[in-house]
Amino acid sequence: MKKVKQDEPEKKLSKPEQIAKSLFDFSIDREDIKWLVEKEPDDNKIPQNTIEYELQLLKIIAVGWSISFYLGDHPLKETIAELFWHHVHHFSETISSTTELTIGKKVDYFNILKERLDLYIESLKSITAETDPLHFIGPEFAAFCGNKDDVFAVLTGSKMFATTLNRVREYLETIEK
């Protein structure tokens, strides 16, 4: 094992690496998830852990989708997206192995993310210039939670998606071409 010297500087990340890492860190940050779940009504029939789990998936997916959507023809778009999904894949492997050790059952977290992404994108194909994507994401999120008609789940999923997109857009607008 290589011994690291105390005064050895950390490897300097390239601009795309910094951006992808910042976006990844934001995608797994749970503060906004906790805040949204705290607003859950006492009589909600969907278990809180289900909503938290689905919110985390939705947030990661929304950040990844935002990279491609908001960077458009930016020269770093492909690199940033690839680096972001690499971080997500590594994170997913850790979650999968931890889950397997905890419950004794193999779970492929990255595949779950991919399946959710495909389903969210499929629902977004119905968007027209006059429709709001939140009308599709909220109900899709609620369905993943187990009740497509649950008003709290619909609103919570919509709020997570909208907030995540806005925060990523604001961050990406600071990137110079």
LINJO-V228445 format. One record per residue. OMEGA is omega in degrees with one decimal (999 if undefined). Layout:
omega->OMEGA
omega->OMEGA
This chain:
omega->-179.7
omega->177.9
omega->-179.0
omega->177.0
omega->180.0
omega->-176.0
omega->179.5
omega->-177.5
omega->175.9
omega->177.8
omega->178.9
omega->-179.9
omega->174.2
omega->179.9
omega->178.4
omega->178.2
omega->178.6
omega->-178.5
omega->-179.0
omega->179.7
omega->177.9
omega->179.3
omega->177.4
omega->179.7
omega->177.1
omega->-176.1
omega->-179.3
omega->175.7
omega->-172.0
omega->-176.4
omega->-179.7
omega->176.3
omega->178.0
omega->-179.1
omega->180.0
omega->-178.3
omega->177.4
omega->-178.8
omega->-177.9
omega->178.3
omega->-178.6
omega->-176.1
omega->-179.4
omega->-175.8
omega->179.5
omega->179.5
omega->-177.8
omega->-178.9
omega->176.2
omega->179.3
omega->178.5
omega->-179.3
omega->-179.0
omega->176.9
omega->179.0
omega->177.1
omega->-178.8
omega->-178.4
omega->178.0
omega->-179.5
omega->-178.8
omega->178.0
omega->179.8
omega->179.1
omega->-179.1
omega->179.8
omega->-179.4
omega->-176.6
omega->-173.9
omega->179.0
omega->174.4
omega->-178.7
omega->178.3
omega->-177.0
omega->-179.2
omega->-174.4
omega->-176.2
omega->-179.0
omega->-179.7
omega->179.7
omega->-179.7
omega->179.3
omega->177.7
omega->-177.6
omega->173.6
omega->176.7
omega->-179.6
omega->-179.9
omega->179.0
omega->177.4
omega->-179.6
omega->178.0
omega->178.5
omega->178.8
omega->-178.9
omega->-178.1
omega->177.6
omega->179.4
omega->179.9
omega->178.1
omega->-177.0
omega->-174.6
omega->178.3
omega->-178.8
omega->-179.3
omega->178.9
omega->179.2
omega->-175.1
omega->-179.5
omega->178.2
omega->176.5
omega->177.4
omega->-178.7
omega->178.3
omega->178.5
omega->179.3
omega->-179.9
omega->-179.1
omega->176.4
omega->179.3
omega->177.8
omega->179.8
omega->179.7
omega->178.4
omega->-179.9
omega->-176.7
omega->171.5
omega->179.7
omega->-177.3
omega->-176.0
omega->179.0
omega->-179.7
omega->-179.2
omega->177.1
omega->179.6
omega->-176.7
omega->-178.7
omega->179.0
omega->177.4
omega->177.6
omega->-179.7
omega->177.8
omega->176.9
omega->178.4
omega->176.7
omega->-180.0
omega->-175.6
omega->-179.5
omega->-179.2
omega->-175.3
omega->179.5
omega->-179.2
omega->178.9
omega->-178.4
omega->-179.3
omega->177.9
omega->178.6
omega->-179.1
omega->179.1
omega->-178.7
omega->-177.6
omega->-179.0
omega->179.7
omega->179.1
omega->-179.8
omega->-179.3
omega->179.0
omega->179.0
omega->178.9
omega->179.1
omega->-176.5
omega->177.2
omega->179.4
omega->-177.8
omega->177.3
omega->176.6
omega->999
